[in-house]
């Protein structure tokens, strides 16, 4: 059996075009395994946040917020608390001008199944802070909590004090 494999390899490697094809196939196979392994090690629910911002950019704050709450079967998009939060976010977004973009402030992996992430969402007038809490139950990742705020001034002042100490 090994003699046959050895024969085929020697045939392939003596012909440059076949050798190139063989090496290209090996490269593709090894890269595919590497990508699959890399994706599984990044299992932190980030795909939910990425999808949130895709919806946010294309359909707006209301639809993106509904996506958050729809991802968790224990949260009702129809509850008064959720409706009020969506209303407040939409009202605030209408006051801060044109949307510019977003940037991650901090990601805190609390455990392998719970993660908190904050973003600045930039607008003409000022940024908003979005904070997501993600939880991985037996069915997979879901949003566990979502909130937004503009009251980060004290935190920024404290951060500036701490970063200036040497």
Secondary structure as UniProt FT lines:
FT   HELIX           2..14
FT   HELIX           16..41
FT   HELIX           46..59
FT   HELIX           61..70
FT   TURN            73..74
FT   TURN            77..78
FT   HELIX           80..95
FT   STRAND          99..111
FT   TURN            112..113
FT   STRAND          114..123
FT   STRAND          128..137
FT   TURN            138..139
FT   STRAND          140..149
FT   HELIX           153..164
//
